[in-house]
Amino acid sequence: MDQMTRRPLPDLLSDVVANGTSLFRSEVRLARAEVGEKINQAMNGIVMALIGAVLMIPALVVLLTALAAMIAERGMSPAAAAPVIGGGALLIGLILLSVGISRLNASNLKPNATITQLRSDAAMAKDQVRS
C-alpha cells in the first residue's frame, strides 16, 4: 500500500462502527416491514375465511336439509337421514378446519427474507474482519 491509501486505525474503526450501525438500522427496517407484511397477510386470510364461513352457513344448512329430505323421500327414515348427512358434513368440516389451521403455522409467517439477509450480512462481516 502506498501513503495515499493508508488511513489511521481510529478512522477505520470509526468507519466500521458507522457502517455496522447503518447496516443494523437497515436490517431492523427490513425486519419490521417484512413482519408487518406477514401480519397483514395472515389477518387478510383470517378475515376472508371468517366472512366466507359466515356467508356459507345459511346456504349449507338449506342444502343439507334438502339433501336429507331427498334421502328420506327415497326410502330412508328422516330420523336416519339427518344424522347421516350431518355426520358427513361434520367430517368434511373437520378436514377443512385442520387444513386451514395448518396453513396458519408459525413457520409460514417467519420473515425468511430478513433472516437470509442477516445471515448474508454476518458472513460478509466475518469475511471483512478476516481480511
N, CA, C and O atoms as a GROMACS GRO file, in nm:
protein
  524
    1MET      N    1   0.084  -0.119   0.000
    1MET     CA    2   0.000   0.000   0.000
    1MET      C    3   0.088   0.125   0.000
    1MET      O    4   0.193   0.128   0.064
    2ASP      N    5   0.045   0.224  -0.070
    2ASP     CA    6   0.119   0.350  -0.066
    2ASP      C    7   0.056   0.443   0.037
    2ASP      O    8  -0.046   0.411   0.097
    3GLN      N    9   0.117   0.556   0.057
    3GLN     CA   10   0.075   0.650   0.162
    3GLN      C   11  -0.065   0.708   0.135
    3GLN      O   12  -0.135   0.746   0.229
    4MET      N   13  -0.106   0.714   0.008
    4MET     CA   14  -0.235   0.773  -0.025
    4MET      C   15  -0.352   0.687   0.022
    4MET      O   16  -0.459   0.740   0.052
    5THR      N   17  -0.334   0.555   0.030
    5THR     CA   18  -0.446   0.468   0.066
    5THR      C   19  -0.445   0.429   0.212
    5THR      O   20  -0.541   0.369   0.259
    6ARG      N   21  -0.341   0.460   0.284
    6ARG     CA   22  -0.336   0.425   0.427
    6ARG      C   23  -0.419   0.524   0.507
    6ARG      O   24  -0.416   0.645   0.484
    7ARG      N   25  -0.493   0.467   0.600
    7ARG     CA   26  -0.575   0.551   0.687
    7ARG      C   27  -0.544   0.512   0.830
    7ARG      O   28  -0.510   0.397   0.857
    8PRO      N   29  -0.553   0.605   0.922
    8PRO     CA   30  -0.526   0.573   1.062
    8PRO      C   31  -0.630   0.473   1.115
    8PRO      O   32  -0.745   0.473   1.073
    9LEU      N   33  -0.585   0.390   1.209
    9LEU     CA   34  -0.671   0.288   1.268
    9LEU      C   35  -0.797   0.347   1.330
    9LEU      O   36  -0.904   0.290   1.311
   10PRO      N   37  -0.790   0.458   1.404
   10PRO     CA   38  -0.915   0.514   1.461
   10PRO      C   39  -1.017   0.550   1.353
   10PRO      O   40  -1.137   0.533   1.373
   11ASP      N   41  -0.969   0.599   1.238
   11ASP     CA   42  -1.062   0.631   1.129
   11ASP      C   43  -1.128   0.503   1.075
   11ASP      O   44  -1.248   0.500   1.048
   12LEU      N   45  -1.046   0.399   1.060
   12LEU     CA   46  -1.101   0.272   1.011
   12LEU      C   47  -1.204   0.215   1.108
   12LEU      O   48  -1.310   0.170   1.066
   13LEU      N   49  -1.173   0.219   1.238
   13LEU     CA   50  -1.267   0.169   1.338
   13LEU      C   51  -1.395   0.252   1.340
   13LEU      O   52  -1.505   0.199   1.357
   14SER      N   53  -1.378   0.380   1.324
   14SER     CA   54  -1.495   0.469   1.319
   14SER      C   55  -1.584   0.434   1.200
   14SER      O   56  -1.707   0.430   1.212
   15ASP      N   57  -1.523   0.408   1.085
   15ASP     CA   58  -1.600   0.368   0.967
   15ASP      C   59  -1.670   0.234   0.988
   15ASP      O   60  -1.786   0.217   0.949
   16VAL      N   61  -1.601   0.140   1.050
   16VAL     CA   62  -1.661   0.009   1.077
   16VAL      C   63  -1.784   0.024   1.167
   16VAL      O   64  -1.888  -0.035   1.140
   17VAL      N   65  -1.773   0.103   1.271
   17VAL     CA   66  -1.884   0.125   1.363
   17VAL      C   67  -1.999   0.195   1.291
   17VAL      O   68  -2.115   0.156   1.305
   18ALA      N   69  -1.966   0.298   1.213
   18ALA     CA   70  -2.070   0.372   1.141
   18ALA      C   71  -2.141   0.282   1.040
   18ALA      O   72  -2.263   0.282   1.030
   19ASN      N   73  -2.064   0.204   0.965
   19ASN     CA   74  -2.123   0.113   0.865
   19ASN      C   75  -2.204   0.003   0.934
   19ASN      O   76  -2.311  -0.034   0.886
   20GLY      N   77  -2.153  -0.048   1.044
   20GLY     CA   78  -2.226  -0.151   1.118
   20GLY      C   79  -2.358  -0.098   1.172
   20GLY      O   80  -2.460  -0.166   1.167
   21THR      N   81  -2.354   0.024   1.225
   21THR     CA   82  -2.477   0.086   1.278
   21THR      C   83  -2.578   0.108   1.166
   21THR      O   84  -2.696   0.080   1.182
   22SER      N   85  -2.530   0.157   1.053
   22SER     CA   86  -2.619   0.180   0.939
   22SER      C   87  -2.678   0.048   0.889
   22SER      O   88  -2.797   0.041   0.859
   23LEU      N   89  -2.596  -0.053   0.881
   23LEU     CA   90  -2.643  -0.185   0.837
   23LEU      C   91  -2.747  -0.240   0.934
   23LEU      O   92  -2.850  -0.293   0.892
   24PHE      N   93  -2.720  -0.227   1.063
   24PHE     CA   94  -2.814  -0.276   1.164
   24PHE      C   95  -2.948  -0.205   1.152
   24PHE      O   96  -3.053  -0.269   1.158
   25ARG      N   97  -2.946  -0.075   1.135
   25ARG     CA   98  -3.071   0.002   1.121
   25ARG      C   99  -3.147  -0.042   0.996
   25ARG      O  100  -3.270  -0.053   0.998
   26SER      N  101  -3.074  -0.065   0.888
   26SER     CA  102  -3.139  -0.111   0.765
   26SER      C  103  -3.204  -0.248   0.785
   26SER      O  104  -3.315  -0.272   0.737
   27GLU      N  105  -3.135  -0.335   0.855
   27GLU     CA  106  -3.189  -0.468   0.880
   27GLU      C  107  -3.312  -0.462   0.969
   27GLU      O  108  -3.408  -0.537   0.949
   28VAL      N  109  -3.312  -0.373   1.067
   28VAL     CA  110  -3.429  -0.357   1.154
   28VAL      C  111  -3.548  -0.306   1.073
   28VAL      O  112  -3.660  -0.352   1.093
   29ARG      N  113  -3.524  -0.211   0.983
   29ARG     CA  114  -3.632  -0.160   0.898
   29ARG      C  115  -3.687  -0.272   0.808
   29ARG      O  116  -3.808  -0.284   0.791
   30LEU      N  117  -3.597  -0.351   0.752
   30LEU     CA  118  -3.640  -0.462   0.668
   30LEU      C  119  -3.722  -0.563   0.748
   30LEU      O  120  -3.825  -0.610   0.702
   31ALA      N  121  -3.676  -0.595   0.868
   31ALA     CA  122  -3.748  -0.691   0.953
   31ALA      C  123  -3.887  -0.638   0.988
   31ALA      O  124  -3.985  -0.712   0.981
   32ARG      N  125  -3.895  -0.511   1.025
   32ARG     CA  126  -4.026  -0.452   1.058
   32ARG      C  127  -4.120  -0.458   0.939
   32ARG      O  128  -4.237  -0.493   0.953
   33ALA      N  129  -4.069  -0.422   0.823
   33ALA     CA  130  -4.152  -0.422   0.703
   33ALA      C  131  -4.201  -0.563   0.670
   33ALA      O  132  -4.318  -0.583   0.637
   34GLU      N  133  -4.111  -0.659   0.679
   34GLU     CA  134  -4.149  -0.796   0.644
   34GLU      C  135  -4.246  -0.855   0.745
   34GLU      O  136  -4.342  -0.921   0.707
   35VAL      N  137  -4.222  -0.831   0.873
   35VAL     CA  138  -4.312  -0.883   0.975
   35VAL      C  139  -4.450  -0.817   0.960
   35VAL      O  140  -4.552  -0.884   0.972
   36GLY      N  141  -4.452  -0.687   0.934
   36GLY     CA  142  -4.579  -0.618   0.911
   36GLY      C  143  -4.654  -0.676   0.792
   36GLY      O  144  -4.776  -0.693   0.796
   37GLU      N  145  -4.581  -0.706   0.687
   37GLU     CA  146  -4.642  -0.765   0.568
   37GLU      C  147  -4.699  -0.903   0.599
   37GLU      O  148  -4.809  -0.935   0.555
   38LYS      N  149  -4.625  -0.983   0.674
   38LYS     CA  150  -4.671  -1.118   0.710
   38LYS      C  151  -4.795  -1.110   0.799
   38LYS      O  152  -4.888  -1.190   0.784
   39ILE      N  153  -4.798  -1.014   0.892
   39ILE     CA  154  -4.914  -0.998   0.979
   39ILE      C  155  -5.036  -0.957   0.897
   39ILE      O  156  -5.145  -1.010   0.917
   40ASN      N  157  -5.017  -0.863   0.805
   40ASN     CA  158  -5.128  -0.821   0.717
   40ASN      C  159  -5.178  -0.938   0.633
   40ASN      O  160  -5.298  -0.954   0.613
   41GLN      N  161  -5.086  -1.018   0.583
   41GLN     CA  162  -5.123  -1.134   0.502
   41GLN      C  163  -5.207  -1.231   0.584
   41GLN      O  164  -5.309  -1.280   0.537
   42ALA      N  165  -5.165  -1.259   0.706
   42ALA     CA  166  -5.238  -1.351   0.792
   42ALA      C  167  -5.375  -1.294   0.829
   42ALA      O  168  -5.475  -1.366   0.827
   43MET      N  169  -5.380  -1.166   0.862
   43MET     CA  170  -5.506  -1.104   0.900
   43MET      C  171  -5.604  -1.102   0.783
   43MET      O  172  -5.723  -1.130   0.801
   44ASN      N  173  -5.556  -1.071   0.664
   44ASN     CA  174  -5.644  -1.074   0.546
   44ASN      C  175  -5.700  -1.213   0.523
   44ASN      O  176  -5.818  -1.228   0.491
   45GLY      N  177  -5.616  -1.313   0.538
   45GLY     CA  178  -5.661  -1.452   0.522
   45GLY      C  179  -5.766  -1.490   0.624
   45GLY      O  180  -5.866  -1.554   0.591
   46ILE      N  181  -5.745  -1.450   0.749
   46ILE     CA  182  -5.840  -1.482   0.855
   46ILE      C  183  -5.973  -1.411   0.831
   46ILE      O  184  -6.079  -1.472   0.844
   47VAL      N  185  -5.968  -1.283   0.797
   47VAL     CA  186  -6.091  -1.206   0.773
   47VAL      C  187  -6.170  -1.265   0.657
   47VAL      O  188  -6.291  -1.281   0.666
   48MET      N  189  -6.101  -1.297   0.548
   48MET     CA  190  -6.170  -1.355   0.432
   48MET      C  191  -6.232  -1.490   0.466
   48MET      O  192  -6.344  -1.520   0.424
   49ALA      N  193  -6.160  -1.572   0.542
   49ALA     CA  194  -6.213  -1.703   0.580
   49ALA      C  195  -6.336  -1.688   0.670
   49ALA      O  196  -6.434  -1.761   0.654
   50LEU      N  197  -6.331  -1.594   0.763
   50LEU     CA  198  -6.446  -1.574   0.851
   50LEU      C  199  -6.568  -1.522   0.775
   50LEU      O  200  -6.680  -1.569   0.797
   51ILE      N  201  -6.548  -1.427   0.687
   51ILE     CA  202  -6.660  -1.375   0.607
   51ILE      C  203  -6.719  -1.486   0.520
   51ILE      O  204  -6.840  -1.501   0.510
   52GLY      N  205  -6.631  -1.563   0.458
   52GLY     CA  206  -6.678  -1.675   0.376
   52GLY      C  207  -6.756  -1.776   0.458
   52GLY      O  208  -6.860  -1.826   0.413
   53ALA      N  209  -6.708  -1.808   0.578
   53ALA     CA  210  -6.777  -1.904   0.663
   53ALA      C  211  -6.914  -1.852   0.705
   53ALA      O  212  -7.012  -1.926   0.704
   54VAL      N  213  -6.921  -1.725   0.741
   54VAL     CA  214  -7.048  -1.666   0.783
   54VAL      C  215  -7.149  -1.669   0.668
   54VAL      O  216  -7.267  -1.698   0.690
   55LEU      N  217  -7.105  -1.639   0.547
   55LEU     CA  218  -7.195  -1.638   0.432
   55LEU      C  219  -7.236  -1.780   0.389
   55LEU      O  220  -7.344  -1.800   0.334
   56MET      N  221  -7.151  -1.876   0.413
   56MET     CA  222  -7.180  -2.013   0.371
   56MET      C  223  -7.272  -2.088   0.468
   56MET      O  224  -7.338  -2.183   0.427
   57ILE      N  225  -7.276  -2.049   0.592
   57ILE     CA  226  -7.353  -2.125   0.691
   57ILE      C  227  -7.501  -2.138   0.654
   57ILE      O  228  -7.552  -2.250   0.651
   58PRO      N  229  -7.572  -2.029   0.625
   58PRO     CA  230  -7.713  -2.047   0.592
   58PRO      C  231  -7.734  -2.128   0.464
   58PRO      O  232  -7.827  -2.209   0.456
   59ALA      N  233  -7.649  -2.108   0.365
   59ALA     CA  234  -7.662  -2.184   0.241
   59ALA      C  235  -7.639  -2.332   0.266
   59ALA      O  236  -7.710  -2.417   0.212
   60LEU      N  237  -7.541  -2.362   0.346
   60LEU     CA  238  -7.510  -2.501   0.376
   60LEU      C  239  -7.623  -2.568   0.453
   60LEU      O  240  -7.654  -2.685   0.428
   61VAL      N  241  -7.684  -2.497   0.546
   61VAL     CA  242  -7.797  -2.553   0.622
   61VAL      C  243  -7.911  -2.588   0.527
   61VAL      O  244  -7.970  -2.696   0.538
   62VAL      N  245  -7.943  -2.498   0.435
   62VAL     CA  246  -8.052  -2.524   0.340
   62VAL      C  247  -8.018  -2.644   0.252
   62VAL      O  248  -8.102  -2.731   0.232
   63LEU      N  249  -7.896  -2.648   0.200
   63LEU     CA  250  -7.858  -2.759   0.112
   63LEU      C  251  -7.856  -2.893   0.186
   63LEU      O  252  -7.902  -2.994   0.132
   64LEU      N  253  -7.805  -2.894   0.308
   64LEU     CA  254  -7.801  -3.020   0.384
   64LEU      C  255  -7.943  -3.066   0.422
   64LEU      O  256  -7.971  -3.186   0.423
   65THR      N  257  -8.030  -2.972   0.453
   65THR     CA  258  -8.169  -3.006   0.484
   65THR      C  259  -8.236  -3.066   0.360
   65THR      O  260  -8.309  -3.165   0.369
   66ALA      N  261  -8.213  -3.005   0.244
   66ALA     CA  262  -8.270  -3.056   0.120
   66ALA      C  263  -8.215  -3.195   0.088
   66ALA      O  264  -8.290  -3.282   0.041
   67LEU      N  265  -8.089  -3.216   0.112
   67LEU     CA  266  -8.029  -3.347   0.086
   67LEU      C  267  -8.088  -3.453   0.179
   67LEU      O  268  -8.119  -3.564   0.135
   68ALA      N  269  -8.104  -3.419   0.304
   68ALA     CA  270  -8.165  -3.513   0.400
   68ALA      C  271  -8.309  -3.544   0.358
   68ALA      O  272  -8.352  -3.659   0.368
   69ALA      N  273  -8.384  -3.444   0.312
   69ALA     CA  274  -8.522  -3.465   0.267
   69ALA      C  275  -8.525  -3.555   0.144
   69ALA      O  276  -8.612  -3.641   0.132
   70MET      N  277  -8.431  -3.534   0.054
   70MET     CA  278  -8.424  -3.615  -0.067
   70MET      C  279  -8.396  -3.762  -0.032
   70MET      O  280  -8.458  -3.853  -0.087
   71ILE      N  281  -8.303  -3.783   0.059
   71ILE     CA  282  -8.272  -3.920   0.101
   71ILE      C  283  -8.393  -3.982   0.171
   71ILE      O  284  -8.422  -4.100   0.152
   72ALA      N  285  -8.463  -3.904   0.249
   72ALA     CA  286  -8.582  -3.954   0.319
   72ALA      C  287  -8.691  -3.992   0.218
   72ALA      O  288  -8.762  -4.090   0.239
   73GLU      N  289  -8.705  -3.915   0.109
   73GLU     CA  290  -8.805  -3.946   0.007
   73GLU      C  291  -8.773  -4.076  -0.065
   73GLU      O  292  -8.864  -4.141  -0.118
   74ARG      N  293  -8.650  -4.114  -0.067
   74ARG     CA  294  -8.608  -4.236  -0.138
   74ARG      C  295  -8.612  -4.359  -0.050
   74ARG      O  296  -8.568  -4.467  -0.090
   75GLY      N  297  -8.665  -4.344   0.070
   75GLY     CA  298  -8.687  -4.464   0.149
   75GLY      C  299  -8.621  -4.465   0.285
   75GLY      O  300  -8.662  -4.544   0.370
   76MET      N  301  -8.521  -4.383   0.312
   76MET     CA  302  -8.458  -4.381   0.444
   76MET      C  303  -8.545  -4.297   0.537
   76MET      O  304  -8.604  -4.198   0.496
   77SER      N  305  -8.552  -4.337   0.660
   77SER     CA  306  -8.635  -4.260   0.753
   77SER      C  307  -8.570  -4.123   0.777
   77SER      O  308  -8.447  -4.112   0.780
   78PRO      N  309  -8.652  -4.019   0.794
   78PRO     CA  310  -8.596  -3.886   0.821
   78PRO      C  311  -8.507  -3.884   0.945
   78PRO      O  312  -8.409  -3.808   0.951
   79ALA      N  313  -8.540  -3.965   1.044
   79ALA     CA  314  -8.459  -3.971   1.166
   79ALA      C  315  -8.320  -4.027   1.138
   79ALA      O  316  -8.226  -3.997   1.212
   80ALA      N  317  -8.305  -4.108   1.036
   80ALA     CA  318  -8.174  -4.164   1.000
   80ALA      C  319  -8.102  -4.075   0.898
   80ALA      O  320  -7.980  -4.063   0.901
   81ALA      N  321  -8.177  -4.013   0.809
   81ALA     CA  322  -8.117  -3.932   0.703
   81ALA      C  323  -8.044  -3.810   0.758
   81ALA      O  324  -7.934  -3.777   0.714
   82ALA      N  325  -8.105  -3.744   0.855
   82ALA     CA  326  -8.044  -3.622   0.910
   82ALA      C  327  -7.907  -3.649   0.974
   82ALA      O  328  -7.813  -3.576   0.944
   83PRO      N  329  -7.892  -3.751   1.060
   83PRO     CA  330  -7.758  -3.776   1.117
   83PRO      C  331  -7.655  -3.820   1.013
   83PRO      O  332  -7.537  -3.787   1.025
   84VAL      N  333  -7.699  -3.894   0.911
   84VAL     CA  334  -7.603  -3.936   0.806
   84VAL      C  335  -7.549  -3.813   0.734
   84VAL      O  336  -7.428  -3.801   0.714
   85ILE      N  337  -7.637  -3.723   0.694
   85ILE     CA  338  -7.594  -3.602   0.624
   85ILE      C  339  -7.514  -3.512   0.718
   85ILE      O  340  -7.410  -3.459   0.679
   86GLY      N  341  -7.561  -3.496   0.840
   86GLY     CA  342  -7.490  -3.412   0.938
   86GLY      C  343  -7.351  -3.467   0.968
   86GLY      O  344  -7.255  -3.390   0.980
   87GLY      N  345  -7.339  -3.599   0.981
   87GLY     CA  346  -7.208  -3.660   1.007
   87GLY      C  347  -7.111  -3.640   0.892
   87GLY      O  348  -6.993  -3.613   0.914
   88GLY      N  349  -7.161  -3.652   0.770
   88GLY     CA  350  -7.077  -3.628   0.653
   88GLY      C  351  -7.028  -3.485   0.646
   88GLY      O  352  -6.912  -3.459   0.617
   89ALA      N  353  -7.119  -3.392   0.674
   89ALA     CA  354  -7.082  -3.251   0.674
   89ALA      C  355  -6.981  -3.221   0.784
   89ALA      O  356  -6.887  -3.144   0.764
   90LEU      N  357  -7.001  -3.283   0.901
   90LEU     CA  358  -6.908  -3.264   1.012
   90LEU      C  359  -6.769  -3.315   0.975
   90LEU      O  360  -6.669  -3.248   1.004
   91LEU      N  361  -6.760  -3.430   0.912
   91LEU     CA  362  -6.630  -3.486   0.873
   91LEU      C  363  -6.559  -3.395   0.773
   91LEU      O  364  -6.440  -3.367   0.788
   92ILE      N  365  -6.630  -3.349   0.673
   92ILE     CA  366  -6.570  -3.258   0.575
   92ILE      C  367  -6.526  -3.127   0.642
   92ILE      O  368  -6.418  -3.075   0.612
   93GLY      N  369  -6.609  -3.076   0.732
   93GLY     CA  370  -6.574  -2.954   0.804
   93GLY      C  371  -6.449  -2.969   0.888
   93GLY      O  372  -6.366  -2.879   0.893
   94LEU      N  373  -6.435  -3.083   0.955
   94LEU     CA  374  -6.315  -3.107   1.036
   94LEU      C  375  -6.189  -3.114   0.951
   94LEU      O  376  -6.084  -3.065   0.990
   95ILE      N  377  -6.201  -3.176   0.835
   95ILE     CA  378  -6.086  -3.184   0.744
   95ILE      C  379  -6.045  -3.043   0.698
   95ILE      O  380  -5.927  -3.008   0.700
   96LEU      N  381  -6.144  -2.964   0.658
   96LEU     CA  382  -6.114  -2.827   0.613
   96LEU      C  383  -6.057  -2.742   0.726
   96LEU      O  384  -5.966  -2.662   0.704
   97LEU      N  385  -6.110  -2.757   0.847
   97LEU     CA  386  -6.058  -2.684   0.963
   97LEU      C  387  -5.912  -2.722   0.989
   97LEU      O  388  -5.830  -2.635   1.017
   98SER      N  389  -5.881  -2.848   0.980
   98SER     CA  390  -5.744  -2.895   1.004
   98SER      C  391  -5.647  -2.836   0.901
   98SER      O  392  -5.538  -2.792   0.936
   99VAL      N  393  -5.688  -2.836   0.774
   99VAL     CA  394  -5.602  -2.780   0.668
   99VAL      C  395  -5.583  -2.630   0.691
   99VAL      O  396  -5.471  -2.580   0.677
  100GLY      N  397  -5.690  -2.560   0.726
  100GLY     CA  398  -5.680  -2.416   0.750
  100GLY      C  399  -5.588  -2.382   0.865
  100GLY      O  400  -5.508  -2.288   0.855
  101ILE      N  401  -5.598  -2.456   0.973
  101ILE     CA  402  -5.512  -2.432   1.089
  101ILE      C  403  -5.366  -2.459   1.054
  101ILE      O  404  -5.277  -2.386   1.097
  102SER      N  405  -5.343  -2.564   0.977
  102SER     CA  406  -5.204  -2.596   0.940
  102SER      C  407  -5.141  -2.486   0.857
  102SER      O  408  -5.019  -2.466   0.861
  103ARG      N  409  -5.222  -2.414   0.781
  103ARG     CA  410  -5.169  -2.304   0.699
  103ARG      C  411  -5.139  -2.180   0.781
  103ARG      O  412  -5.071  -2.089   0.733
  104LEU      N  413  -5.189  -2.173   0.902
  104LEU     CA  414  -5.158  -2.061   0.990
  104LEU      C  415  -5.038  -2.094   1.080
  104LEU      O  416  -5.014  -2.025   1.179
  105ASN      N  417  -4.965  -2.197   1.046
  105ASN     CA  418  -4.847  -2.239   1.120
  105ASN      C  419  -4.745  -2.125   1.127
  105ASN      O  420  -4.729  -2.049   1.031
  106ALA      N  421  -4.677  -2.115   1.239
  106ALA     CA  422  -4.581  -2.007   1.260
  106ALA      C  423  -4.469  -2.009   1.155
  106ALA      O  424  -4.419  -1.902   1.118
  107SER      N  425  -4.430  -2.126   1.106
  107SER     CA  426  -4.322  -2.130   1.008
  107SER      C  427  -4.361  -2.062   0.877
  107SER      O  428  -4.274  -2.015   0.805
  108ASN      N  429  -4.490  -2.057   0.846
  108ASN     CA  430  -4.536  -1.987   0.725
  108ASN      C  431  -4.529  -1.836   0.742
  108ASN      O  432  -4.530  -1.762   0.643
  109LEU      N  433  -4.523  -1.789   0.865
  109LEU     CA  434  -4.524  -1.646   0.891
  109LEU      C  435  -4.385  -1.592   0.924
  109LEU      O  436  -4.369  -1.474   0.955
  110LYS      N  437  -4.284  -1.678   0.918
  110LYS     CA  438  -4.147  -1.640   0.952
  110LYS      C  439  -4.091  -1.543   0.848
  110LYS      O  440  -4.112  -1.563   0.729
  111PRO      N  441  -4.020  -1.438   0.892
  111PRO     CA  442  -3.963  -1.340   0.796
  111PRO      C  443  -3.838  -1.396   0.728
  111PRO      O  444  -3.726  -1.362   0.765
  112ASN      N  445  -3.857  -1.482   0.629
  112ASN     CA  446  -3.747  -1.552   0.564
  112ASN      C  447  -3.648  -1.459   0.495
  112ASN      O  448  -3.527  -1.482   0.501
  113ALA      N  449  -3.696  -1.354   0.430
  113ALA     CA  450  -3.605  -1.263   0.359
  113ALA      C  451  -3.512  -1.192   0.457
  113ALA      O  452  -3.393  -1.176   0.429
  114THR      N  453  -3.565  -1.152   0.570
  114THR     CA  454  -3.482  -1.084   0.671
  114THR      C  455  -3.378  -1.179   0.728
  114THR      O  456  -3.262  -1.142   0.742
  115ILE      N  457  -3.417  -1.300   0.759
  115ILE     CA  458  -3.324  -1.398   0.815
  115ILE      C  459  -3.213  -1.427   0.715
  115ILE      O  460  -3.095  -1.433   0.752
  116THR      N  461  -3.249  -1.445   0.589
  116THR     CA  462  -3.148  -1.470   0.485
  116THR      C  463  -3.052  -1.352   0.473
  116THR      O  464  -2.931  -1.371   0.462
  117GLN      N  465  -3.106  -1.231   0.475
  117GLN     CA  466  -3.022  -1.112   0.462
  117GLN      C  467  -2.930  -1.098   0.583
  117GLN      O  468  -2.813  -1.064   0.567
  118LEU      N  469  -2.981  -1.125   0.703
  118LEU     CA  470  -2.896  -1.117   0.822
  118LEU      C  471  -2.782  -1.218   0.817
  118LEU      O  472  -2.669  -1.186   0.854
  119ARG      N  473  -2.810  -1.338   0.771
  119ARG     CA  474  -2.705  -1.440   0.758
  119ARG      C  475  -2.600  -1.396   0.656
  119ARG      O  476  -2.480  -1.413   0.677
  120SER      N  477  -2.647  -1.339   0.546
  120SER     CA  478  -2.555  -1.290   0.443
  120SER      C  479  -2.468  -1.178   0.497
  120SER      O  480  -2.347  -1.174   0.472
  121ASP      N  481  -2.529  -1.086   0.570
  121ASP     CA  482  -2.454  -0.974   0.628
  121ASP      C  483  -2.351  -1.023   0.730
  121ASP      O  484  -2.240  -0.972   0.736
  122ALA      N  485  -2.390  -1.121   0.810
  122ALA     CA  486  -2.297  -1.175   0.909
  122ALA      C  487  -2.178  -1.242   0.841
  122ALA      O  488  -2.064  -1.225   0.885
  123ALA      N  489  -2.204  -1.316   0.735
  123ALA     CA  490  -2.095  -1.381   0.662
  123ALA      C  491  -2.003  -1.278   0.599
  123ALA      O  492  -1.881  -1.294   0.601
  124MET      N  493  -2.060  -1.172   0.542
  124MET     CA  494  -1.980  -1.066   0.481
  124MET      C  495  -1.896  -0.995   0.588
  124MET      O  496  -1.779  -0.964   0.564
  125ALA      N  497  -1.955  -0.969   0.704
  125ALA     CA  498  -1.880  -0.904   0.811
  125ALA      C  499  -1.764  -0.991   0.858
  125ALA      O  500  -1.655  -0.940   0.883
  126LYS      N  501  -1.787  -1.121   0.869
  126LYS     CA  502  -1.678  -1.212   0.909
  126LYS      C  503  -1.565  -1.210   0.806
  126LYS      O  504  -1.447  -1.210   0.842
  127ASP      N  505  -1.603  -1.210   0.677
  127ASP     CA  506  -1.502  -1.207   0.571
  127ASP      C  507  -1.420  -1.079   0.577
  127ASP      O  508  -1.299  -1.082   0.558
  128GLN      N  509  -1.486  -0.966   0.604
  128GLN     CA  510  -1.414  -0.838   0.608
  128GLN      C  511  -1.325  -0.830   0.732
  128GLN      O  512  -1.218  -0.770   0.726
  129VAL      N  513  -1.367  -0.888   0.841
  129VAL     CA  514  -1.284  -0.887   0.962
  129VAL      C  515  -1.160  -0.971   0.941
  129VAL      O  516  -1.052  -0.936   0.990
  130ARG      N  517  -1.174  -1.083   0.868
  130ARG     CA  518  -1.060  -1.171   0.842
  130ARG      C  519  -0.958  -1.108   0.749
  130ARG      O  520  -0.838  -1.136   0.760
  131SER      N  521  -1.004  -1.023   0.656
  131SER     CA  522  -0.909  -0.967   0.559
  131SER      C  523  -0.847  -0.839   0.602
  131SER      O  524  -0.765  -0.782   0.529
   0.00000   0.00000   0.00000
